[in-house]
Amino acid sequence: MGDSTGSMLYMFGAIILLYIVGVGIYQLVLWMKKKWKDRER
């Protein structure tokens, strides 16, 4: 039982980490697009 709860916790942590990384990359892409638009003007 203890082993399964540990792996579940690992899975949960991995999902949270992936979510944070994904949101961070998305924000970075939006910011870069904004920068490029400003440069074109």
N, C-alpha and C positions, 0 to 999 in steps of 0.2 A: 504493500500500500504506500509506504513512504517513498519508494522509488517512483511510482506513478505521479505522485503529487509534485515531486521535484521536477520531473520532465514537463509537467503541465505549467509549472511556474516559469520554466525555461522558455516554453512555447509562448506564453503570455508576454514575457519580457522581450522576446524576439519580435513579436507582432508590434508591440509598442515602439520598439527601436526602429523597425521598418517604417512605421507610420510617421514618426518624427523625421526620419531621413527623407522620406518621400515628400512631406510637406515642406521641408527645408529646400529641397531641390526645386520644387514647384515655385516657391517664393523667389528663389534665386533667378529662375528662368523669367518670371514676370518682371523682376527688377531689371534684368539685362535687356529685355524687350523695351522697357520704358527708357532705359539709357540710350539704346540705339535710335529710338524715335526722336529723342531730344537732340541727338547728334545730327540727324538728317535735316532738321529744321535750319 
